[in-house]
Amino acid sequence: MYDLIDRPVADLPPFERFLLDATRAWVHALTLAGSPETMTAGGFAEHGGADAAAAFDTAMRVLDRESTETLVFQRPCHSTVEETEAVVIALWRLVRDDRIAPARGAAAALVGDEAGALVSAMVRAAVRLG
């Protein structure tokens, strides 16, 4: 996680950059329009398709509804990774690397009892993202 904080977005590996971009776009769409589904579906057209988009949307909704603290994400144009974003991307890395037990522990710090639901949705998305 610490390797991500204040790192230029342009320098992120493809997996991390895609998920950061998707997360920021999802939050931005939710904030502005109240409905991020259209953005999510379009953004995943070349990255796992509709199934990955739906799983990503589920994970983001768990974070949105169940987070134990206020999670702050930057606008899509922001050039560096902020702390909350680094935590979430690090969680995605754990899931991608099939480190499910540590992922559940990290997720519990973010969403309490909904950690299982969050990690499950992330697993479904990560499998489709490849």
DSSP file (Angstrom, degrees, kcal/mol; ACC not computed):
  #  RESIDUE AA STRUCTURE BP1 BP2  ACC     N-H-->O    O-->H-N    N-H-->O    O-->H-N    TCO  KAPPA ALPHA  PHI   PSI    X-CA   Y-CA   Z-CA
    1    1 A M    >>        0   0    0      0, 0.0     3,-2.0     0, 0.0     4,-1.0   0.000 360.0 360.0 360.0 -43.4    0.0    0.0    0.0
    2    2 A Y  T 34  +     0   0    0      1,-0.3     3,-0.1     2,-0.2    85,-0.0   0.771 360.0  64.4 -64.9 -24.1    2.7    2.5    0.9
    3    3 A D  T 34 S+     0   0    0      1,-0.2    -1,-0.3    83,-0.1    83,-0.0   0.647 103.4  50.0 -71.0 -12.2    4.3    2.1   -2.5
    4    4 A L  T X4 S+     0   0    0     -3,-2.0     3,-2.2     2,-0.1    77,-0.4   0.767  80.3 106.4 -95.2 -29.7    1.1    3.6   -4.0
    5    5 A I  T 3< S-     0   0    0     -4,-1.0    77,-0.2     1,-0.3    78,-0.1  -0.305  99.7  -3.8 -62.0 129.0    0.6    6.8   -1.8
    6    6 A D  T 3  S+     0   0    0     75,-3.3    -1,-0.3     1,-0.2    76,-0.1   0.532  97.2 143.2  66.0   9.7    1.5    9.9   -3.7
    7    7 A R    <   -     0   0    0     -3,-2.2    74,-1.8    74,-0.2    -1,-0.2  -0.568  61.1-102.9 -76.7 140.3    2.6    7.9   -6.7
    8    8 A P  B >   -A   80   0A   0      0, 0.0     3,-1.5     0, 0.0     4,-0.3  -0.429  22.6-135.3 -62.0 134.1    1.8    9.3  -10.1
    9    9 A V  G >  S+     0   0    0     70,-2.6     3,-1.7     1,-0.3    71,-0.1   0.873 104.2  62.7 -58.1 -37.9   -1.3    7.6  -11.6
   10   10 A A  G 3  S+     0   0    0     69,-0.4    -1,-0.3     1,-0.3    70,-0.1   0.728  99.9  54.9 -61.9 -21.6    0.5    7.4  -15.0
   11   11 A D  G <  S+     0   0    0     -3,-1.5    -1,-0.3     2,-0.0    -2,-0.2   0.466  83.5 111.0 -91.7  -2.2    3.2    5.2  -13.3
   12   12 A L  S <  S-     0   0    0     -3,-1.7    -8,-0.0    -4,-0.3    -3,-0.0  -0.396  77.2-105.0 -71.8 147.8    0.8    2.6  -12.0
   13   13 A P     >  -     0   0    0      0, 0.0     4,-2.8     0, 0.0     5,-0.3  -0.318  42.0-100.1 -62.5 158.5    0.8   -0.9  -13.5
   14   14 A P  H  > S+     0   0    0      0, 0.0     4,-2.8     0, 0.0     5,-0.2   0.864 119.6  51.0 -53.4 -44.8   -2.2   -1.6  -15.8
   15   15 A F  H  > S+     0   0    0      1,-0.2     4,-2.2     2,-0.2     5,-0.2   0.950 115.4  41.6 -59.5 -50.5   -4.3   -3.5  -13.2
   16   16 A E  H  > S+     0   0    0      1,-0.2     4,-2.4     2,-0.2     5,-0.2   0.894 115.5  50.0 -65.4 -41.2   -3.9   -0.9  -10.5
   17   17 A R  H  X S+     0   0    0     -4,-2.8     4,-2.9     2,-0.2     5,-0.2   0.929 110.2  49.7 -65.5 -44.2   -4.4    2.0  -12.9
   18   18 A F  H  X S+     0   0    0     -4,-2.8     4,-2.8    -5,-0.3    -2,-0.2   0.940 113.7  45.5 -59.5 -46.6   -7.6    0.6  -14.4
   19   19 A L  H  X S+     0   0    0     -4,-2.2     4,-2.5    -5,-0.2    -1,-0.2   0.872 113.3  49.3 -68.4 -35.8   -9.1   -0.1  -11.0
   20   20 A L  H  X S+     0   0    0     -4,-2.4     4,-2.8     2,-0.2     5,-0.2   0.941 113.5  46.8 -65.2 -46.2   -8.1    3.4   -9.7
   21   21 A D  H  X S+     0   0    0     -4,-2.9     4,-2.5     1,-0.2    -2,-0.2   0.920 114.5  47.4 -60.2 -43.9   -9.6    5.0  -12.8
   22   22 A A  H  X S+     0   0    0     -4,-2.8     4,-2.5    -5,-0.2    -1,-0.2   0.900 112.5  49.6 -65.1 -40.9  -12.8    2.9  -12.5
   23   23 A T  H  X S+     0   0    0     -4,-2.5     4,-2.6     2,-0.2     5,-0.2   0.943 112.8  45.8 -63.9 -48.2  -13.1    3.7   -8.8
   24   24 A R  H  X S+     0   0    0     -4,-2.8     4,-2.6     1,-0.2    -2,-0.2   0.916 114.3  48.4 -61.9 -42.9  -12.7    7.4   -9.3
   25   25 A A  H  X S+     0   0    0     -4,-2.5     4,-2.7    -5,-0.2    -1,-0.2   0.900 111.7  50.4 -64.6 -40.2  -15.1    7.4  -12.3
   26   26 A W  H  X S+     0   0    0     -4,-2.5     4,-2.5     2,-0.2    -2,-0.2   0.941 113.7  44.1 -62.6 -48.5  -17.7    5.4  -10.3
   27   27 A V  H  X S+     0   0    0     -4,-2.6     4,-2.6     2,-0.2    -2,-0.2   0.911 114.2  50.5 -63.7 -42.4  -17.5    7.7   -7.3
   28   28 A H  H  X S+     0   0    0     -4,-2.6     4,-2.5    -5,-0.2     5,-0.3   0.922 112.0  47.0 -62.2 -45.1  -17.6   10.8   -9.6
   29   29 A A  H  X>S+     0   0    0     -4,-2.7     4,-2.9     2,-0.2     5,-0.9   0.899 112.7  49.6 -64.6 -40.8  -20.7    9.4  -11.4
   30   30 A L  H  X5S+     0   0    0     -4,-2.5     4,-1.0     4,-0.2    -2,-0.2   0.916 113.2  47.2 -63.2 -42.5  -22.4    8.6   -8.1
   31   31 A T  H  <5S+     0   0    0     -4,-2.6    -2,-0.2    -5,-0.2    -1,-0.2   0.912 122.4  33.2 -66.4 -43.4  -21.7   12.0   -6.7
   32   32 A L  H  <5S+     0   0    0     -4,-2.5    -2,-0.2    -5,-0.2    -3,-0.2   0.890 137.8  14.7 -82.7 -40.9  -22.9   13.9   -9.8
   33   33 A A  H  <5S-     0   0    0     -4,-2.9    -3,-0.2    -5,-0.3    -2,-0.2   0.578  87.8-127.4-114.8 -13.9  -25.7   11.7  -11.2
   34   34 A G  S  <<S+     0   0    0     -4,-1.0    -4,-0.2    -5,-0.9    -3,-0.1   0.500  88.7  76.8  78.7   2.4  -26.6    9.4   -8.3
   35   35 A S        +     0   0    0     -6,-0.8     3,-0.3     1,-0.1     4,-0.3  -0.801  46.3 172.9-150.7 101.2  -26.2    6.4  -10.6
   36   36 A P     >  +     0   0    0      0, 0.0     4,-2.6     0, 0.0     5,-0.2   0.462  54.9  99.4 -88.9   0.3  -22.8    5.0  -11.7
   37   37 A E  H  > S+     0   0    0      1,-0.2     4,-2.7     2,-0.2     5,-0.2   0.881  81.6  49.6 -58.9 -42.9  -24.0    1.9  -13.5
   38   38 A T  H  > S+     0   0    0     -3,-0.3     4,-2.1     1,-0.2    -1,-0.2   0.919 113.1  47.2 -63.6 -43.2  -23.8    3.3  -17.1
   39   39 A M  H  > S+     0   0    0     -4,-0.3     4,-2.4     1,-0.2    -1,-0.2   0.930 112.5  50.2 -61.5 -45.0  -20.2    4.5  -16.5
   40   40 A T  H  X S+     0   0    0     -4,-2.6     4,-1.3     1,-0.2    -2,-0.2   0.931 110.2  48.7 -61.8 -47.2  -19.2    1.2  -15.0
   41   41 A A  H  < S+     0   0    0     -4,-2.7     3,-0.4     1,-0.2     4,-0.3   0.920 114.0  46.2 -60.7 -45.0  -20.6   -0.8  -17.8
   42   42 A G  H >< S+     0   0    0     -4,-2.1     3,-1.1     1,-0.2     4,-0.3   0.890 110.0  53.3 -65.4 -40.2  -18.9    1.3  -20.5
   43   43 A G  H 3< S+     0   0    0     -4,-2.4     3,-0.3     1,-0.2    -1,-0.2   0.734 109.6  48.6 -67.9 -23.2  -15.6    1.4  -18.7
   44   44 A F  T ><>S+     0   0    0     -4,-1.3     5,-2.2    -3,-0.4     3,-1.5   0.367  76.0 106.2 -99.0   4.3  -15.4   -2.4  -18.5
   45   45 A A  T < 5S+     0   0    0     -3,-1.1     3,-0.2     1,-0.3    -1,-0.2   0.869  96.0  27.4 -53.0 -40.3  -16.3   -3.1  -22.1
   46   46 A E  T 3 5S+     0   0    0     -3,-0.3    -1,-0.3    -4,-0.3     2,-0.1   0.283 118.4  64.6-103.3   9.0  -12.7   -4.1  -22.8
   47   47 A H  T < 5S-     0   0    0     -3,-1.5    -1,-0.2   -29,-0.0    -2,-0.1  -0.524 131.2 -43.9-134.0  65.9  -11.9   -5.2  -19.3
   48   48 A G  T  >5S-     0   0    0     -3,-0.2     4,-1.1    -2,-0.1     3,-0.4   0.311  84.2-127.9  95.9  -9.7  -14.0   -8.2  -18.4
   49   49 A G  H  >< -     0   0    0     -5,-2.2     4,-2.3     1,-0.2     5,-0.2  -0.138  58.6 -23.9  69.7-159.3  -17.3   -7.0  -19.8
   50   50 A A  H  > S+     0   0    0      1,-0.2     4,-2.6     2,-0.2    -1,-0.2   0.835 133.6  54.5 -62.5 -37.7  -20.7   -6.8  -18.1
   51   51 A D  H  > S+     0   0    0     -3,-0.4     4,-2.1     2,-0.2    -1,-0.2   0.921 111.1  45.1 -65.4 -42.4  -20.0   -9.5  -15.5
   52   52 A A  H  X S+     0   0    0     -4,-1.1     4,-2.7     2,-0.2    -2,-0.2   0.905 113.2  51.6 -65.8 -40.6  -16.8   -7.7  -14.3
   53   53 A A  H  X S+     0   0    0     -4,-2.3     4,-2.7     2,-0.2    -2,-0.2   0.914 110.1  48.5 -62.2 -43.2  -18.7   -4.4  -14.3
   54   54 A A  H  X S+     0   0    0     -4,-2.6     4,-2.2     2,-0.2    -1,-0.2   0.909 113.2  46.8 -64.9 -41.9  -21.5   -5.8  -12.2
   55   55 A A  H  X S+     0   0    0     -4,-2.1     4,-2.3     2,-0.2    -2,-0.2   0.905 112.8  49.7 -66.9 -40.8  -19.2   -7.4   -9.7
   56   56 A F  H  X S+     0   0    0     -4,-2.7     4,-2.7     2,-0.2    -2,-0.2   0.926 109.9  51.3 -61.3 -45.2  -17.2   -4.1   -9.5
   57   57 A D  H  X S+     0   0    0     -4,-2.7     4,-2.4     1,-0.2    -2,-0.2   0.902 109.2  50.8 -59.3 -42.1  -20.4   -2.2   -8.9
   58   58 A T  H  X S+     0   0    0     -4,-2.2     4,-2.1     2,-0.2    -1,-0.2   0.928 110.7  48.6 -61.6 -45.2  -21.4   -4.5   -6.1
   59   59 A A  H  X S+     0   0    0     -4,-2.3     4,-2.2     1,-0.2    -2,-0.2   0.922 112.1  48.6 -61.0 -44.1  -18.0   -4.1   -4.5
   60   60 A M  H  X S+     0   0    0     -4,-2.7     4,-2.7     1,-0.2    -1,-0.2   0.876 109.2  52.6 -65.7 -36.8  -18.2   -0.3   -4.7
   61   61 A R  H  X S+     0   0    0     -4,-2.4     4,-2.8     2,-0.2     5,-0.3   0.883 107.8  51.5 -67.3 -36.6  -21.7   -0.3   -3.3
   62   62 A V  H  X S+     0   0    0     -4,-2.1     4,-2.6     2,-0.2     5,-0.3   0.943 112.3  46.7 -62.7 -46.0  -20.5   -2.3   -0.3
   63   63 A L  H  X S+     0   0    0     -4,-2.2     4,-1.2     1,-0.2    -2,-0.2   0.918 115.0  47.5 -59.7 -43.2  -17.8    0.2    0.2
   64   64 A D  H  < S+     0   0    0     -4,-2.7    -2,-0.2     1,-0.2    -1,-0.2   0.920 121.9  32.4 -65.4 -45.5  -20.2    3.1   -0.2
   65   65 A R  H  < S+     0   0    0     -4,-2.8    -2,-0.2     1,-0.1    -1,-0.2   0.811 127.6  33.7 -84.6 -31.1  -22.9    1.8    2.1
   66   66 A E  H  < S+     0   0    0     -4,-2.6    48,-0.2    -5,-0.3    -3,-0.2   0.426  75.3 131.6-112.3   0.6  -20.9   -0.1    4.8
   67   67 A S     <  -     0   0    0     -4,-1.2    44,-0.3    -5,-0.3    43,-0.1  -0.278  49.9-145.4 -60.8 139.7  -17.6    1.8    5.2
   68   68 A T  S    S+     0   0    0     42,-2.7     2,-0.3    41,-0.1    -1,-0.2   0.644  83.5  27.6 -80.5 -15.2  -16.8    2.4    8.9
   69   69 A E  S    S-     0   0    0     41,-0.4     2,-0.4     0, 0.0    -2,-0.0  -0.891 101.7 -81.1-136.3 167.1  -15.2    5.7    8.0
   70   70 A T        -     0   0    0     -2,-0.3     2,-0.5     1,-0.0    -2,-0.1  -0.601  43.5-150.5 -71.9 124.6  -15.6    8.3    5.3
   71   71 A L        -     0   0    0     -2,-0.4     2,-0.5    -8,-0.1    -4,-0.0  -0.866   8.5-158.6 -99.5 126.6  -13.7    7.2    2.2
   72   72 A V        -     0   0    0     -2,-0.5     2,-0.4     0, 0.0    13,-0.3  -0.919  10.3-177.6-112.2 124.7  -12.4   10.0    0.1
   73   73 A F        -     0   0    0     -2,-0.5     2,-0.0    11,-0.1    10,-0.0  -0.927  23.8-121.1-118.7 144.5  -11.5    9.5   -3.6
   74   74 A Q        -     0   0    0     -2,-0.4   -46,-0.2     1,-0.1   -47,-0.1  -0.280  36.6 -87.0 -78.2 166.0  -10.1   12.0   -5.9
   75   75 A R    >   -     0   0    0      1,-0.1     3,-1.9   -48,-0.1    -1,-0.1  -0.319  46.0-103.7 -64.9 156.9  -11.6   13.3   -9.1
   76   76 A P  T 3  S+     0   0    0      0, 0.0    -1,-0.1     0, 0.0   -51,-0.1   0.770 119.9  55.2 -56.3 -27.1  -10.7   11.2  -12.2
   77   77 A C  T 3  S+     0   0    0    -53,-0.1   -56,-0.0     2,-0.0    -2,-0.0   0.540  75.9 121.1 -86.2  -5.7   -8.2   13.8  -13.4
   78   78 A H    <   -     0   0    0     -3,-1.9   -69,-0.1     1,-0.1    -4,-0.0  -0.343  56.4-146.6 -62.8 137.4   -6.2   13.9  -10.2
   79   79 A S        +     0   0    0    -71,-0.1   -70,-2.6   -70,-0.1   -69,-0.4   0.582  69.0  48.3 -90.3 -10.4   -2.6   13.0  -11.0
   80   80 A T  B    S-A    8   0A   0    -72,-0.3     2,-0.4   -71,-0.1    -6,-0.1  -0.868  82.7-104.6-129.1 164.2   -1.5   11.1   -7.8
   81   81 A V        -     0   0    0    -74,-1.8   -75,-3.3   -77,-0.4   -74,-0.2  -0.727  33.9-149.3 -88.4 129.0   -2.8    8.3   -5.6
   82   82 A E     >  -     0   0    0     -2,-0.4     4,-2.3   -77,-0.2     5,-0.2  -0.464  28.9 -98.9 -93.3 169.7   -4.2    9.4   -2.3
   83   83 A E  H  > S+     0   0    0      1,-0.2     4,-2.1     2,-0.2     5,-0.2   0.909 119.9  46.5 -59.5 -50.2   -4.2    7.3    0.9
   84   84 A T  H  > S+     0   0    0      1,-0.2     4,-2.2   -12,-0.2    -1,-0.2   0.910 113.3  51.1 -59.7 -41.4   -7.7    5.9    0.8
   85   85 A E  H  > S+     0   0    0    -13,-0.3     4,-2.8     1,-0.2    -1,-0.2   0.895 107.5  53.1 -62.6 -40.0   -7.2    5.0   -2.8
   86   86 A A  H  X S+     0   0    0     -4,-2.3     4,-2.4     2,-0.2    -1,-0.2   0.889 107.8  51.4 -62.6 -39.7   -4.0    3.2   -1.9
   87   87 A V  H  X S+     0   0    0     -4,-2.1     4,-1.8     2,-0.2    -2,-0.2   0.936 112.7  44.8 -62.9 -46.8   -5.8    1.2    0.7
   88   88 A V  H  X S+     0   0    0     -4,-2.2     4,-2.1     2,-0.2    -2,-0.2   0.908 113.9  48.8 -67.0 -42.2   -8.5    0.1   -1.7
   89   89 A I  H  X S+     0   0    0     -4,-2.8     4,-2.2     1,-0.2    -1,-0.2   0.890 109.0  53.6 -65.1 -37.9   -6.0   -0.7   -4.5
   90   90 A A  H  X S+     0   0    0     -4,-2.4     4,-2.1    -5,-0.2    -1,-0.2   0.880 107.2  52.1 -62.7 -36.9   -3.9   -2.7   -2.1
   91   91 A L  H  X S+     0   0    0     -4,-1.8     4,-2.1     2,-0.2    -2,-0.2   0.917 107.9  51.0 -64.2 -43.0   -7.1   -4.7   -1.2
   92   92 A W  H  X S+     0   0    0     -4,-2.1     4,-2.9     1,-0.2    -2,-0.2   0.893 107.9  53.9 -59.7 -39.6   -7.6   -5.3   -4.9
   93   93 A R  H  X S+     0   0    0     -4,-2.2     4,-2.5     2,-0.2    -2,-0.2   0.926 106.5  51.2 -61.1 -45.0   -4.0   -6.6   -5.1
   94   94 A L  H  <>S+     0   0    0     -4,-2.1     5,-3.0     1,-0.2    -1,-0.2   0.922 112.8  46.0 -58.1 -44.4   -4.6   -9.0   -2.3
   95   95 A V  H ><5S+     0   0    0     -4,-2.1     3,-1.9     1,-0.2    -2,-0.2   0.941 111.7  50.7 -64.6 -47.9   -7.7  -10.4   -4.1
   96   96 A R  H 3<5S+     0   0    0     -4,-2.9    -1,-0.2     1,-0.3    -2,-0.2   0.874 110.1  50.7 -57.3 -38.0   -5.9  -10.6   -7.4
   97   97 A D  T 3<5S-     0   0    0     -4,-2.5    -1,-0.3    -5,-0.2    -2,-0.2   0.302 116.5-115.9 -85.6  10.2   -3.0  -12.5   -5.8
   98   98 A D  T < 5 +     0   0    0     -3,-1.9     2,-0.9     1,-0.2    -3,-0.2   0.819  69.6 141.5  60.0  34.9   -5.5  -14.9   -4.2
   99   99 A R     >< +     0   0    0     -5,-3.0     4,-1.9     1,-0.2    -1,-0.2  -0.610  17.4 159.6-101.1  69.0   -4.6  -13.8   -0.7
  100  100 A I  H  >  +     0   0    0     -2,-0.9     4,-2.8     1,-0.2     5,-0.2   0.867  62.8  54.2 -68.8 -42.0   -8.2  -14.1    0.5
  101  101 A A  H  > S+     0   0    0      1,-0.2     4,-2.0     2,-0.2    -1,-0.2   0.952 113.4  42.3 -61.2 -49.5   -7.6  -14.3    4.2
  102  102 A P  H  > S+     0   0    0      0, 0.0     4,-2.6     0, 0.0    -1,-0.2   0.872 112.9  55.7 -63.2 -33.2   -5.5  -11.2    4.4
  103  103 A A  H  X S+     0   0    0     -4,-1.9     4,-2.9     2,-0.2    -2,-0.2   0.922 106.7  49.2 -63.6 -42.9   -8.0   -9.5    2.0
  104  104 A R  H  X S+     0   0    0     -4,-2.8     4,-2.3     2,-0.2    -1,-0.2   0.900 110.8  50.7 -63.3 -39.3  -10.9  -10.3    4.4
  105  105 A G  H  X S+     0   0    0     -4,-2.0     4,-1.1     2,-0.2    -2,-0.2   0.927 113.4  44.2 -62.9 -44.9   -8.9   -8.9    7.3
  106  106 A A  H  X S+     0   0    0     -4,-2.6     4,-0.7     1,-0.2     3,-0.3   0.894 113.2  51.7 -65.9 -39.8   -8.1   -5.7    5.4
  107  107 A A  H >X S+     0   0    0     -4,-2.9     4,-3.1     1,-0.2     3,-0.9   0.873 102.6  59.4 -64.8 -36.9  -11.7   -5.5    4.2
  108  108 A A  H 3X S+     0   0    0     -4,-2.3     4,-1.9     1,-0.3    -1,-0.2   0.846 100.2  56.6 -61.5 -32.8  -13.0   -5.8    7.7
  109  109 A A  H 3< S+     0   0    0     -4,-1.1    -1,-0.3    -3,-0.3    -2,-0.2   0.778 116.2  37.2 -67.5 -24.7  -11.1   -2.7    8.6
  110  110 A L  H << S+     0   0    0     -3,-0.9   -42,-2.7    -4,-0.7   -41,-0.4   0.848 136.6  12.0 -92.8 -40.1  -13.0   -0.9    5.9
  111  111 A V  H >< S-     0   0    0     -4,-3.1     3,-1.8     1,-0.3    -3,-0.2   0.249  82.8-149.7-130.2  12.5  -16.5   -2.4    6.1
  112  112 A G  G >< S+     0   0    0     -4,-1.9     3,-1.5    -5,-0.3    -1,-0.3  -0.287  79.8   7.7  59.2-127.6  -16.8   -4.4    9.3
  113  113 A D  G 3  S+     0   0    0      1,-0.3     3,-0.5     2,-0.1    -1,-0.3   0.593 122.7  68.3 -66.7 -11.6  -19.1   -7.4    9.1
  114  114 A E  G <>  +     0   0    0     -3,-1.8     4,-2.3     1,-0.2    -1,-0.3   0.271  65.5 107.5 -91.1  12.2  -19.6   -6.9    5.3
  115  115 A A  H <> S+     0   0    0     -3,-1.5     4,-2.8     1,-0.2     5,-0.3   0.890  76.3  53.4 -57.2 -41.7  -16.0   -7.9    4.6
  116  116 A G  H  > S+     0   0    0     -3,-0.5     4,-2.3     1,-0.2    -1,-0.2   0.909 109.6  47.5 -60.9 -43.1  -17.1  -11.2    3.1
  117  117 A A  H  > S+     0   0    0     -4,-0.2     4,-2.1     2,-0.2    -1,-0.2   0.900 113.5  48.6 -65.1 -40.8  -19.5   -9.6    0.7
  118  118 A L  H  X S+     0   0    0     -4,-2.3     4,-2.3     2,-0.2    -2,-0.2   0.956 114.2  43.7 -64.3 -50.8  -16.9   -7.0   -0.4
  119  119 A V  H  X S+     0   0    0     -4,-2.8     4,-2.7     1,-0.2    -2,-0.2   0.884 111.5  55.0 -64.8 -38.3  -14.2   -9.6   -1.0
  120  120 A S  H  X S+     0   0    0     -4,-2.3     4,-2.2    -5,-0.3    -1,-0.2   0.928 110.3  45.3 -60.2 -45.8  -16.6  -12.0   -2.7
  121  121 A A  H  X S+     0   0    0     -4,-2.1     4,-2.1     1,-0.2    -1,-0.2   0.896 112.8  51.4 -64.8 -39.5  -17.6   -9.2   -5.2
  122  122 A M  H  X S+     0   0    0     -4,-2.3     4,-3.2     2,-0.2    -2,-0.2   0.894 108.2  51.7 -65.6 -39.2  -13.9   -8.3   -5.7
  123  123 A V  H  X S+     0   0    0     -4,-2.7     4,-2.5     2,-0.2     5,-0.2   0.938 108.9  50.8 -60.7 -47.2  -13.0  -11.9   -6.4
  124  124 A R  H  X S+     0   0    0     -4,-2.2     4,-1.1     1,-0.2    -2,-0.2   0.904 115.4  42.7 -59.2 -41.3  -15.8  -12.1   -9.0
  125  125 A A  H  X S+     0   0    0     -4,-2.1     4,-1.8     2,-0.2     3,-0.3   0.936 112.7  51.6 -69.8 -46.3  -14.5   -8.9  -10.7
  126  126 A A  H  X S+     0   0    0     -4,-3.2     4,-1.4     1,-0.2    -2,-0.2   0.866 105.3  56.1 -61.5 -38.0  -10.8   -9.9  -10.5
  127  127 A V  H  < S+     0   0    0     -4,-2.5    -1,-0.2     1,-0.2    -2,-0.2   0.894 112.0  43.3 -60.3 -39.8  -11.4  -13.3  -12.1
  128  128 A R  H  < S+     0   0    0     -4,-1.1    -1,-0.2    -3,-0.3    -2,-0.2   0.766 108.9  57.0 -79.6 -25.2  -13.0  -11.6  -15.1
  129  129 A L  H  <        0   0    0     -4,-1.8    -1,-0.2    -5,-0.1    -2,-0.2   0.732 360.0 360.0 -76.6 -21.5  -10.3   -8.8  -15.3
  130  130 A G     <        0   0    0     -4,-1.4    -3,-0.1    -5,-0.2    -4,-0.1   0.463 360.0 360.0  82.1 360.0   -7.7  -11.5  -15.6
